[in-house]
Amino acid sequence: MRLIALALVLAAPAANAQTIVTEADGTRTLTVETLVAAPPAAVWQEISTAEGWMRWAVPKAWLAGDVLETAYDPAAQPGAAGNIEQRFLERVPGRSLVFRTIKTPAGFPHAEAFMQVTSRIALIPEGKGTRVRLTGAHYPAGAAGDELLGFFKTGNQQTLDHLAARFTLAPLDFLAGHCWRGTLPNGDVDTHCFKLGGGRLVDHHEVLRAGTKVYWGDTIYAPEAGTIGWTYTDRSGGVMKGNVRQAPDGLDFGTADYIGTSGAKITIATRWVRIGDNAYEARSISALPAQNRTTRYTKTD
């Protein structure tokens, strides 16, 4: 059911609001809105194109005429039973998008009732950002409509959070969907692969020595009070946390403490400096000599 929730789109961190209104004919209208830290033109690209959907919502999407087809299975092909199809009924670039679901995954509860719901996404300029208002009309009266409303009240909010996260995490766009490999000063080979999804970016890295994996860990990047927070956990359970911000030459991770399972602490300052489109240098400075190093990582895909 999460699949359909993500089909009812849109937008950002603070200033969320939800309302449900019962209309004269007994149907219900669900409105969800929030403020996105991006201009309407940028938000429009994310909600009206297949490429945009794949940057923040789903691994696979296709747009043919007025029909947007999406899949949560990275191996899915157009027409698969688990795919979702939305028909765009009206498109006003940078301002509004009206759509209706015309195909749900096999077995989706109350599919016929849900396909009577018409959704409108309005993009309203507000300051330097966009207020995104999603209105779903014609949820039916009765138990089926109640269940759909209960699900989409939560699901639509999650969808808004994911789209908002896409813009918060934008400084990391060059990393997402790619693997990067570098050789450490001792000759070990370190590979980082970045996967975007669910409102966060996950970096899984592995270190090989003479072809054998000797070290690994995961870094999770996610919105945190208007910034990008990150948490690194290594194979032993050691943890490091901090925030990263965009710098003129790349990314600045500031200074953070690695806390090992024994409680020992190592303080490290890190910057990633971009070298063209296909490489970056990770520059770390620490009182511990082994952590005071520069490693160049090159895109492998």
C-alpha positions in Angstrom: 0.0 0.0 0.0 3.0 2.3 0.4 3.3 2.1 -3.3 0.1 4.0 -4.0 0.8 6.5 -1.2 3.9 7.6 -3.0 1.8 8.3 -6.1 0.0 11.1 -4.3 2.8 13.5 -4.3 4.6 16.4 -2.9 6.8 18.5 -0.9 8.7 19.6 2.2 10.0 19.9 5.8 8.2 22.3 8.2 4.7 23.9 7.8 2.7 20.7 7.1 -1.1 20.8 7.2 -3.9 18.3 6.6 -7.7 18.7 6.3 -10.6 16.4 5.4 -13.9 18.0 4.3 -17.2 16.1 3.8 -18.9 17.4 0.6 -22.6 17.8 0.0 -22.8 14.5 -1.8 -21.1 12.6 1.1 -17.7 12.2 -0.6 -14.6 13.4 1.2 -11.8 15.7 0.1 -8.3 15.3 1.6 -5.9 18.2 1.4 -2.2 18.0 2.4 0.2 20.8 2.0 3.7 21.8 3.0 6.5 24.2 2.2 9.3 23.1 -0.1 12.7 24.7 -0.1 12.8 25.1 -3.9 11.2 27.3 -6.5 8.1 26.1 -8.4 10.0 25.4 -11.6 12.3 23.0 -9.8 9.4 21.2 -8.0 7.5 21.0 -11.3 10.4 19.0 -12.9 10.2 16.5 -10.0 6.5 15.8 -10.2 5.8 16.0 -13.9 8.6 13.9 -15.5 9.7 10.3 -15.2 13.3 11.5 -14.6 12.1 13.6 -11.7 10.2 10.7 -10.1 13.2 8.5 -10.3 15.3 11.1 -8.4 13.1 11.0 -5.3 10.2 8.5 -5.3 10.8 5.3 -7.3 13.6 3.4 -9.0 11.7 3.1 -12.3 9.3 5.4 -14.1 8.1 5.9 -17.7 6.0 8.7 -19.1 4.2 8.0 -22.4 1.9 10.9 -23.4 -0.4 11.6 -20.4 0.3 8.3 -18.6 3.0 8.1 -15.9 3.9 4.5 -15.0 6.0 3.8 -11.9 7.5 0.8 -10.2 9.2 0.1 -6.9 11.0 -2.9 -8.2 14.3 -1.8 -9.9 14.0 -4.7 -12.3 10.4 -4.0 -13.4 9.5 -3.5 -17.0 6.6 -1.4 -18.3 3.3 -3.2 -17.9 4.3 -5.4 -14.9 1.5 -6.4 -12.6 3.0 -4.5 -9.6 3.3 -1.2 -11.5 1.1 1.9 -10.9 -0.3 4.1 -13.6 -1.4 7.7 -13.3 -3.2 9.7 -16.1 -2.4 13.4 -16.2 -5.7 15.2 -16.8 -4.3 18.7 -16.8 -0.8 20.1 -16.8 0.0 23.8 -16.2 3.8 24.0 -16.1 5.1 25.4 -12.8 1.6 25.8 -11.4 -0.6 22.7 -11.2 -0.9 19.1 -12.1 -4.2 17.1 -12.1 -4.1 13.3 -12.3 -6.1 10.1 -11.5 -4.9 6.6 -10.9 -5.9 4.3 -13.7 -4.0 1.1 -12.6 -3.1 -0.1 -9.1 -0.9 -3.0 -8.1 -2.7 -6.4 -8.2 -4.6 -6.9 -4.9 -4.7 -3.3 -3.8 -7.6 -2.8 -1.4 -10.6 -0.8 -2.7 -8.9 -0.2 -6.1 -12.1 0.7 -7.9 -13.0 3.3 -5.2 -9.5 4.8 -5.3 -9.5 5.1 -9.0 -12.5 7.5 -8.7 -10.3 10.0 -6.7 -9.0 12.9 -8.6 -5.9 14.7 -7.3 -4.7 18.2 -7.9 -1.2 19.4 -7.0 -0.9 23.2 -6.8 2.5 24.9 -6.6 2.3 28.3 -4.9 5.4 30.5 -4.7 6.2 31.4 -1.0 9.3 33.3 -0.2 12.2 31.5 -1.8 10.3 28.2 -1.8 7.0 26.7 -2.9 3.9 25.8 -1.0 2.7 22.5 -2.4 -0.9 21.7 -1.9 -2.2 18.3 -2.8 -6.0 17.9 -2.9 -7.7 14.5 -3.4 -11.4 14.7 -4.2 -14.2 12.1 -4.3 -13.0 9.7 -1.6 -16.3 7.8 -1.2 -18.6 7.7 1.9 -18.5 4.5 3.8 -16.0 1.9 5.0 -13.9 1.8 1.8 -13.5 5.5 1.8 -12.7 5.6 5.5 -9.9 3.0 5.0 -8.5 4.8 2.0 -8.5 8.1 3.9 -6.8 6.6 6.9 -4.1 5.2 4.7 -3.5 8.2 2.6 -3.4 10.7 5.5 -0.2 8.9 6.6 1.0 7.9 3.2 0.7 11.4 1.7 2.7 12.9 4.6 5.5 10.4 4.0 5.4 11.3 0.3 5.7 15.0 1.2 8.7 14.2 3.4 10.4 12.3 0.6 10.0 15.1 -1.9 11.2 17.6 0.6 14.2 15.5 1.4 15.1 15.4 -2.3 15.7 19.1 -2.2 17.4 19.1 1.2 19.8 16.4 -0.1 20.4 18.2 -3.4 24.1 19.0 -2.6 24.7 15.2 -2.7 23.1 14.7 -6.1 26.4 14.1 -7.9 27.0 11.0 -5.6 23.6 9.4 -5.8 23.2 6.3 -7.9 26.9 5.9 -8.4 29.9 4.0 -7.0 33.3 5.6 -6.4 36.6 3.9 -5.9 39.9 5.1 -4.4 43.2 3.7 -3.2 44.1 4.4 0.4 47.7 5.4 1.4 48.4 1.8 2.5 47.2 0.3 -0.8 43.8 -0.9 0.3 41.0 -0.3 -2.2 37.9 1.6 -0.8 34.6 1.6 -2.8 31.6 3.7 -1.9 28.2 3.1 -3.5 25.4 5.7 -2.9 21.7 4.8 -3.1 18.9 7.4 -2.8 15.5 6.3 -1.6 12.9 6.8 1.2 14.0 10.4 1.8 17.6 9.5 2.6 20.9 8.7 0.9 22.8 5.5 2.0 26.5 5.1 1.3 27.7 1.5 1.7 31.5 1.2 1.5 33.9 -1.8 1.5 37.6 -1.9 1.9 39.5 -4.7 0.1 43.1 -5.7 0.8 44.6 -8.0 -1.8 41.0 -8.8 -2.9 39.7 -9.7 0.5 37.1 -7.5 2.3 38.7 -6.3 5.6 36.5 -3.4 6.6 33.1 -2.0 5.7 30.4 0.4 7.0 27.3 2.5 6.1 26.7 6.2 6.2 23.1 7.4 6.2 22.4 11.0 5.1 19.0 12.5 6.0 17.4 15.9 6.5 17.9 17.2 10.0 16.4 20.5 11.1 16.9 22.1 7.7 20.5 20.7 7.3 21.9 17.4 6.1 22.7 15.1 9.0 24.8 11.9 8.7 25.5 8.9 10.8 28.3 6.4 10.0 28.4 2.9 11.5 31.3 0.5 10.8 31.5 -3.3 10.9 32.4 -3.3 14.6 29.6 -1.0 15.7 31.7 2.2 15.9 29.7 5.3 15.2 30.4 8.8 13.9 27.8 11.6 13.5 27.7 15.1 12.1 26.3 17.5 9.5 27.5 18.2 6.0 27.0 21.5 4.1 27.7 22.5 0.5 31.0 24.3 0.0 32.2 26.2 -3.1 34.5 23.3 -4.0 32.4 20.3 -2.8 31.2 19.2 0.6 32.3 20.3 4.1 31.7 17.7 6.9 33.2 19.9 9.6 34.7 18.2 12.6 33.2 15.0 14.1 34.1 12.4 16.6 34.4 8.7 15.8 33.4 6.7 18.9 34.6 3.1 18.9 32.9 0.2 20.8 35.5 0.6 23.6 34.5 4.3 24.0 37.8 5.6 22.5 37.3 8.8 20.6 39.0 10.1 17.4 38.3 13.6 16.2 38.4 14.0 12.4 37.8 17.0 10.1 36.8 16.1 6.6 36.2 17.9 3.2 35.3 16.3 -0.1 36.7 18.4 -3.0 35.1 17.7 -6.4 37.5 17.1 -9.3 35.4 17.6 -12.4 32.3 15.4 -12.8 33.8 12.0 -12.2 36.1 12.3 -9.2 36.4 13.9 -5.8 39.1 14.0 -3.1 38.3 13.0 0.5 40.7 15.1 2.7 40.8 14.2 6.4 42.8 15.7 9.2 43.2 14.2 12.6 45.6 14.0 15.5 45.8 10.3 14.7 48.4 10.0 11.8 46.5 7.1 10.1 43.5 9.3 9.7 45.4 12.2 8.3 45.1 11.5 4.6 43.9 12.5 1.1 42.2 9.9 -1.1 41.0 10.5 -4.6 37.8 8.6 -5.6 36.8 8.1 -9.2 33.3 7.2 -10.5 33.2 3.5 -11.6 29.9 3.5 -13.5 
